[in-house]
Amino acid sequence: MGRLSVLFVVPRFHPNLFVATRALVEAGHRVTVMADATGPSEDHSVVQPVVLGRAPGAAAVARSVETARPDLVFLRNTSKLKEEAARAARRSGAALWYYDLRPLTEQARWTKRLRRRLAGLPLRRVTPVPGLDAEAPADPLARYLPWPVARDPAVPLARGDGPVTVICVGKLSQPRKNLHLAIEALRDPGRAGRARLQLVGTTDRRASGHDARYLAHLEAAAQAESWIELHRDVPLAAMPALYAAADICVMPSIDEPLGYAPVEAMAYGAVPVISTAAGSAGYLTEGRDGVRVDIDAPGALDTALHQLVNDAPYRARLAAGARATAESELSPARFLERIEALAAEG
């Protein structure tokens, strides 16, 4: 397939889009990101987003679409720009895809489909969320498009012979991220010198669900316990070094539509431990490349983490499986194949 012009219309240039856009650019495709806003932890080194604001007007959106001259357009369901962008892109003959985080196996209600049609939005969609049941039938209007991950070759793996390093990435002031559960689950091995926990995330007060008291609780725990480290507002460029030093990446969140940090860590051979309340849990095959945890089941997280901390061969086997999955199904090359298949559908 020849050179494509690909347009992403999104609320902001989320970090999980970075590797995807880089892969497209490196493959010779043209990429434009139109965003409602910009935010912290974004990397604009490959693609500079066109930030139009939340109400730029039809003419401004149309000009940006005309400049992009897209062949393929992805319209994030939460973007304020999506309807105007869809109208402009449809006039140019581009292929349009809705982009949401509803599982591949879940169909939208007819009322939602009707609203999309009336708004001029496409009924067909892409999603990076496969669903937990690999055998369940897929939504016939949906295509699976996981965002790719890749290890930074300039960052060496830095795992040592000391305590097992567990990293937990999430907004530090959002209680639903459940970072405190990682502390509770690792308290015994942490105090015994067998594990250490790194809590990594942003502290943006503008984030939905921001709770200063929750952040203070995590800060107090890190001050009181030597095996806990708190890393605030880490830039995206610094994340590879943290992943490369981690043995395990845990996501104990609830109400997490996707949750990509453990998936990014897989490229570095960190074992992902993901709550079944996170969309990315569907990427894992239990016993092969990670661990799914029912976060509501008493003791489930403790059991999963203790087994990984205490059983080095088991941990090594899952780490190898995690990296193999990252380098195959979640690789940039596989992502490009999926993009070309979408373009071929027209």
C-alpha positions as CSV (number, residue, x, y, z in Angstrom):
1,M,0.0,0.0,0.0
2,G,1.2,3.5,-0.8
3,R,1.7,6.5,1.4
4,L,-1.3,7.3,3.6
5,S,-2.4,10.5,5.3
6,V,-3.8,9.6,8.7
7,L,-5.8,12.0,10.9
8,F,-6.5,11.4,14.6
9,V,-9.2,13.7,16.1
10,V,-8.8,13.4,19.9
11,P,-9.3,15.3,23.2
12,R,-5.6,15.5,23.6
13,F,-2.4,13.7,22.4
14,H,-2.5,10.9,24.9
15,P,0.9,9.2,25.5
16,N,-0.5,5.9,24.3
17,L,-0.8,7.4,20.8
18,F,2.9,8.4,20.7
19,V,4.3,5.0,19.5
20,A,1.5,4.6,17.0
21,T,2.1,8.0,15.4
22,R,5.9,7.4,15.4
23,A,5.4,4.0,13.7
24,L,3.3,5.6,11.0
25,V,5.7,8.4,10.4
26,E,8.7,6.0,10.2
27,A,6.8,3.9,7.7
28,G,6.5,7.0,5.4
29,H,2.9,7.9,6.2
30,R,1.7,11.4,6.9
31,V,0.2,11.9,10.4
32,T,-1.9,14.8,11.7
33,V,-3.3,14.9,15.3
34,M,-6.1,17.4,15.9
35,A,-6.8,17.9,19.6
36,D,-9.2,19.8,21.8
37,A,-6.4,20.7,24.2
38,T,-2.9,19.8,25.2
39,G,-1.7,18.5,28.6
40,P,1.3,17.3,30.7
41,S,3.3,14.2,29.8
42,E,2.9,14.6,26.1
43,D,5.7,14.0,23.6
44,H,5.6,16.2,20.5
45,S,9.0,15.3,19.1
46,V,7.5,13.3,16.2
47,V,4.1,14.9,15.6
48,Q,3.1,18.4,16.8
49,P,-0.7,18.3,17.5
50,V,-2.9,20.9,16.0
51,V,-4.7,22.3,19.1
52,L,-8.0,23.9,18.2
53,G,-9.7,24.3,21.6
54,R,-13.1,23.0,22.6
55,A,-15.2,25.3,20.4
56,P,-13.1,26.5,17.4
57,G,-15.9,26.8,14.9
58,A,-16.7,24.8,11.8
59,A,-14.4,26.9,9.5
60,A,-11.3,26.4,11.6
61,V,-11.9,22.7,11.8
62,A,-12.5,22.5,8.1
63,R,-9.3,24.3,7.3
64,S,-7.3,21.9,9.5
65,V,-8.9,18.9,7.8
66,E,-8.2,20.4,4.4
67,T,-4.6,20.9,5.3
68,A,-4.3,17.3,6.5
69,R,-5.8,15.9,3.3
70,P,-6.6,12.6,5.1
71,D,-7.2,9.2,3.6
72,L,-8.1,7.7,6.9
73,V,-9.6,9.5,9.9
74,F,-10.1,8.3,13.5
75,L,-12.6,10.2,15.5
76,R,-12.3,9.8,19.3
77,N,-15.7,9.6,20.9
78,T,-14.8,12.1,23.6
79,S,-13.4,14.8,21.3
80,K,-15.4,18.0,21.0
81,L,-14.1,18.4,17.5
82,K,-15.4,15.0,16.1
83,E,-18.6,16.1,14.5
84,E,-17.2,19.1,12.6
85,A,-14.1,17.1,11.6
86,A,-16.3,14.2,10.4
87,R,-18.3,16.6,8.1
88,A,-15.2,18.1,6.7
89,A,-13.4,14.8,6.2
90,R,-16.5,13.2,4.6
91,R,-16.6,16.0,2.0
92,S,-13.0,15.2,1.1
93,G,-13.8,11.5,0.6
94,A,-11.7,10.2,3.5
95,A,-12.5,6.9,5.2
96,L,-14.0,7.6,8.7
97,W,-13.8,5.4,11.8
98,Y,-15.2,6.1,15.2
99,Y,-12.7,5.4,18.0
100,D,-13.9,4.4,21.4
101,L,-12.9,2.2,24.4
102,R,-16.0,0.0,24.3
103,P,-14.8,-3.7,24.2
104,L,-14.7,-5.4,20.8
105,T,-17.3,-7.8,22.0
106,E,-19.8,-5.2,23.1
107,Q,-22.3,-3.7,20.6
108,A,-23.7,-0.2,21.1
109,R,-27.4,0.2,21.8
110,W,-29.5,1.2,18.9
111,T,-30.1,4.6,20.5
112,K,-26.4,5.4,20.5
113,R,-26.1,4.2,16.9
114,L,-29.0,6.5,15.9
115,R,-27.4,9.5,17.7
116,R,-24.2,8.9,15.9
117,R,-25.9,8.6,12.5
118,L,-27.8,11.8,13.1
119,A,-24.6,13.6,14.1
120,G,-22.9,12.5,10.9
121,L,-20.5,10.2,12.6
122,P,-19.6,6.7,11.3
123,L,-21.2,3.6,12.8
124,R,-18.2,1.5,12.3
125,R,-15.5,1.8,14.9
126,V,-12.1,0.8,16.1
127,T,-11.2,-0.1,19.7
128,P,-8.0,-1.0,21.5
129,V,-10.1,-3.0,24.1
130,P,-10.6,-6.7,23.1
131,G,-12.8,-7.7,26.0
132,L,-12.0,-10.4,28.6
133,D,-13.6,-13.3,26.7
134,A,-11.5,-14.2,23.7
135,E,-14.3,-16.6,22.5
136,A,-17.1,-14.1,22.6
137,P,-18.5,-12.9,19.2
138,A,-17.2,-9.5,18.1
139,D,-19.3,-6.5,17.3
140,P,-19.6,-6.7,13.4
141,L,-19.2,-2.9,13.2
142,A,-15.9,-3.0,15.2
143,R,-12.3,-3.6,14.4
144,Y,-9.6,-4.3,17.0
145,L,-6.8,-1.7,16.9
146,P,-4.5,-1.9,19.9
147,W,-2.0,0.9,20.2
148,P,1.6,-0.5,19.7
149,V,4.3,-0.6,22.3
150,A,8.1,-0.7,21.8
151,R,11.1,-0.8,23.9
152,D,13.5,2.2,23.6
153,P,16.7,0.5,22.4
154,A,18.8,3.2,24.0
155,V,17.6,2.3,27.5
156,P,19.3,-0.8,28.9
157,L,17.4,-3.3,31.1
158,A,18.5,-2.5,34.7
159,R,17.1,-5.3,36.8
160,G,19.5,-6.3,39.6
161,D,19.7,-9.1,42.2
162,G,18.2,-7.1,45.0
163,P,14.5,-6.7,46.0
164,V,11.9,-7.4,43.3
165,T,10.9,-4.0,41.8
166,V,7.1,-3.4,41.4
167,I,6.0,-0.3,39.5
168,C,2.4,1.1,39.8
169,V,1.6,3.9,37.3
170,G,-1.5,6.1,37.6
171,K,-2.8,9.5,38.5
172,L,-1.6,9.9,42.1
173,S,-4.6,11.8,43.3
174,Q,-7.3,9.6,41.8
175,P,-8.7,7.1,44.4
176,R,-10.1,4.8,41.7
177,K,-6.5,4.0,40.7
178,N,-6.3,2.0,43.9
179,L,-2.5,2.6,44.4
180,H,-3.0,2.0,48.1
181,L,-4.0,-1.6,47.4
182,A,-0.5,-2.2,45.9
183,I,1.0,-0.8,49.2
184,E,-1.2,-3.1,51.3
185,A,-0.4,-6.1,49.1
186,L,3.3,-5.6,49.2
187,R,3.7,-4.5,52.9
188,D,5.0,-7.8,54.2
189,P,7.5,-8.6,51.4
190,G,8.5,-4.9,51.3
191,R,9.3,-4.7,55.0
192,A,11.1,-8.1,54.7
193,G,13.4,-6.6,52.0
194,R,12.1,-8.8,49.2
195,A,10.2,-6.1,47.3
196,R,10.2,-2.4,46.7
197,L,7.3,-0.4,45.2
198,Q,7.5,2.6,42.9
199,L,4.4,4.7,42.7
200,V,4.5,6.8,39.5
201,G,2.1,9.4,38.2
202,T,0.8,12.9,37.7
203,T,-0.7,15.2,40.3
204,D,-2.7,17.5,38.0
205,R,-5.4,19.1,40.1
206,R,-7.5,19.5,36.9
207,A,-7.8,15.7,36.5
208,S,-11.2,14.3,37.0
209,G,-11.6,12.8,40.5
210,H,-8.7,14.7,41.9
211,D,-8.5,14.1,45.7
212,A,-5.8,15.9,47.6
213,R,-6.3,13.8,50.6
214,Y,-5.7,10.6,48.7
215,L,-2.4,12.0,47.4
216,A,-1.4,13.0,50.9
217,H,-2.1,9.5,52.0
218,L,0.3,8.1,49.4
219,E,2.9,10.7,50.3
220,A,2.7,9.8,54.0
221,A,3.1,6.1,53.2
222,A,6.2,6.8,51.1
223,Q,7.7,8.9,53.9
224,A,7.0,6.2,56.5
225,E,8.1,3.1,54.5
226,S,11.6,2.9,53.0
227,W,10.6,0.3,50.4
228,I,8.1,2.8,48.8
229,E,9.2,5.5,46.4
230,L,6.9,8.2,45.0
231,H,7.7,9.7,41.6
232,R,5.5,12.7,40.9
233,D,4.9,14.2,37.4
234,V,7.4,12.1,35.6
235,P,7.8,13.2,31.9
236,L,7.0,10.7,29.2
237,A,10.7,10.5,28.2
238,A,11.7,9.2,31.6
239,M,9.3,6.3,31.7
240,P,11.4,3.8,29.7
241,A,14.1,3.9,32.4
242,L,11.5,3.1,35.1
243,Y,10.0,0.3,33.0
244,A,13.4,-1.1,32.3
245,A,14.2,-1.4,36.0
246,A,10.8,-3.0,36.9
247,D,10.2,-6.7,37.4
248,I,6.4,-6.3,37.7
249,C,4.0,-3.6,36.6
250,V,0.7,-3.6,38.5
251,M,-2.6,-1.9,37.7
252,P,-5.2,-2.3,40.5
253,S,-7.6,0.3,39.1
254,I,-11.4,0.1,38.9
255,D,-13.5,1.8,36.1
256,E,-10.4,1.8,33.9
257,P,-11.5,1.8,30.2
258,L,-8.0,0.9,29.0
259,G,-5.0,1.3,31.3
260,Y,-1.9,1.1,29.2
261,A,1.1,1.4,31.5
262,P,1.4,-2.3,32.2
263,V,1.2,-2.9,28.4
264,E,4.0,-0.4,27.8
265,A,6.0,-2.2,30.5
266,M,5.6,-5.5,28.7
267,A,8.0,-4.3,26.0
268,Y,10.7,-4.2,28.7
269,G,9.9,-7.6,30.1
270,A,8.0,-6.5,33.2
271,V,5.3,-8.9,34.2
272,P,1.8,-7.1,33.9
273,V,-0.6,-7.7,36.8
274,I,-3.9,-6.0,35.7
275,S,-7.2,-5.6,37.3
276,T,-10.1,-7.2,35.4
277,A,-11.8,-3.8,35.7
278,A,-9.2,-2.4,33.3
279,G,-9.6,-2.9,29.5
280,S,-6.0,-3.9,29.0
281,A,-6.6,-7.1,31.1
282,G,-8.0,-8.5,27.8
283,Y,-4.5,-8.5,26.3
284,L,-3.3,-11.1,28.7
285,T,-3.4,-14.9,28.5
286,E,-3.3,-16.1,32.0
287,G,-0.2,-18.2,32.8
288,R,1.6,-17.1,29.6
289,D,2.3,-13.4,29.6
290,G,0.7,-11.9,32.7
291,V,-1.8,-12.1,35.5
292,R,-5.4,-10.9,35.6
293,V,-6.7,-10.0,39.0
294,D,-10.3,-9.6,40.2
295,I,-9.6,-6.6,42.4
296,D,-12.8,-7.1,44.4
297,A,-11.9,-10.6,45.4
298,P,-10.4,-10.5,48.9
299,G,-6.7,-11.4,48.9
300,A,-6.5,-11.8,45.1
301,L,-4.0,-9.1,44.6
302,D,-1.9,-10.1,47.6
303,T,-1.7,-13.7,46.3
304,A,-0.8,-12.7,42.7
305,L,2.0,-10.3,43.8
306,H,3.4,-12.6,46.5
307,Q,3.7,-15.5,44.1
308,L,5.5,-13.3,41.6
309,V,7.8,-11.8,44.2
310,N,8.7,-15.2,45.8
311,D,8.9,-17.4,42.7
312,A,11.7,-16.3,40.4
313,P,11.3,-19.0,37.7
314,Y,7.6,-18.3,37.5
315,R,8.3,-14.5,37.2
316,A,10.9,-15.1,34.5
317,R,8.5,-17.3,32.5
318,L,5.8,-14.7,32.5
319,A,8.3,-11.9,31.8
320,A,9.5,-13.7,28.7
321,G,5.9,-14.2,27.6
322,A,5.0,-10.6,28.2
323,R,7.9,-9.4,26.0
324,A,7.0,-11.9,23.3
325,T,3.4,-10.6,23.1
326,A,4.7,-7.0,23.0
327,E,7.0,-7.9,20.2
328,S,4.4,-9.7,18.1
329,E,0.7,-8.8,18.5
330,L,1.4,-5.4,20.1
331,S,4.4,-4.4,17.9
332,P,4.6,-1.4,15.6
333,A,4.8,-3.7,12.6
334,R,1.5,-5.4,13.5
335,F,-0.1,-2.0,14.1
336,L,0.9,-1.0,10.6
337,E,-0.6,-4.1,9.2
338,R,-3.9,-3.3,10.9
339,I,-3.9,0.3,9.7
340,E,-3.3,-0.9,6.1
341,A,-6.2,-3.4,6.5
342,L,-8.5,-0.6,7.7
343,A,-7.4,1.6,4.7
344,A,-8.1,-1.2,2.4
345,E,-11.7,-1.4,3.7
346,G,-12.2,2.1,2.3
